[in-house]
Every structure is written in structure tokens, then in C-alpha cells.
């Protein structure tokens, strides 16, 4: 019989999938060891302190119209929304991991 080690489960996503990976890892830090996200948003309202560390790799591009590095208005045409700076994703994740600078 094969068992899955719950501390070796990783999630990854791009764009909306990145938001889902952020959310899953933040809401289940007891079973997720790491998250890999690209061009997505972390919505920090549901985050608390993680009981054990959850690693993160977060990739963002400086020309992304939907997830701009510096935040601000993102999107095209009628599909526009205010976003926060991408660097805040890593800052909030570090705080949830009890890492301070």
C-alpha cells in the first residue's frame, strides 16, 4: 500500500490558478508544503499564522497587464480592477510564516 506524505504536497497555478494555489496553501498549511504561483493575486484577508512553514515561489512579470508588479489599475477595456503590488504577496506570506525583516 502506498501513502502520500502530507508534508510533501505542492500546489501550483497561473493567473486565476495562482489565486487558487495561494488560497489552498494558505487555508491548509497543515497539508501543503509549498506553493508555486505565477502572475496571480493573493487575497490576504483569510490568512493567519501558519502552524508550520509553507514555502512559496512567486513569479511576476513587469509587463503583465492583469497582475502589475507595482499594483494599480489592471486589465483591458471594461475588465479593469484595482490591484495591489505583487511584492506584497511575498511580504504577507513571510508574515504568515512568522518571518520578519
N, C-alpha and C positions, 0 to 999 in steps of 0.2 A: 504494500500500500504506500502511495506517495502523499506526502503532506506538503502544503505550501507554508513556508516560513513567513509569518505575518509581518516580520520586520524587514522583509526584502521585497515588498510590493512597491512598485513605482508607478506613477501616473504621468502622462504627457499629453499636451494638447497645443493646438494653434488657433489663434483668434478666439472664437466662442468656446472652442475646446480647451483653450488655455484658461479661460474663466472657470470652466467646469473642473479642470485639473486643480486649480487653486482652491476652489470650493471643497472638492472632495478631500484633498490633503489637509486642509485647514479644519474640516469638520470631523475627520477620522485620523488624527495623528497617532492614534493607538495602533493602527494597522498599516499606515502609509509611511514608508521610509524616506521617499524623495519625490519631488515633482519637477518636471521639465516643462517649461512654458515658453511659447514664442508668440509675440505680438498679441498679447491678451491683457485683460484687466483683472486686477484683484479688487474685490469689493470688500473692504476690511471690516465692515460692521459686524460680521459674525465671528471674527477671530478673537481668540483669547490666548492664554499662555499654553504652549504645547507641553504635555506631560513628559515627553521625550523628544529629542531633536528630530526635525524633519528637514532634510536637505532640499535646496532649491537651486535650479539653474534657470535663469530668466533672460531670454533673448529679445531684444527690441531693435528696430532699425530707425535710423534718423530721417527716413523719407516716408514712413508709414502714415498714411492719411487717417487711419482709424485708431491707432494707438501711438500718438506722437510722444517722443521722449520727454518733452517739456510740458506735456498736457495742453489744455486749452480746447478750442473747438475742433472737433474731429469729424470726418465724414465728407460726403458729397451731396450736393443738391439739397433735397428735403431731409436726407438722412444725416443730420448733424446732431451732435451732442457734446456737452462739456465733459472733458476727461481730466484726470489728474496726471501728474508727471509719472512716468514709468519707474523712475528711481525709487519712488515711494513704495512700490511693491516690495522691493528687497528690504527697505527700511522696516516696513511693517512685519515682514517675515522674520527678520532678525529679532525684533522685539518679542514676537511670539515664541522664538527660540531662546529667550532671555539673554540675547546678545546686545550689549550696549557699547557705544563708542566713547 
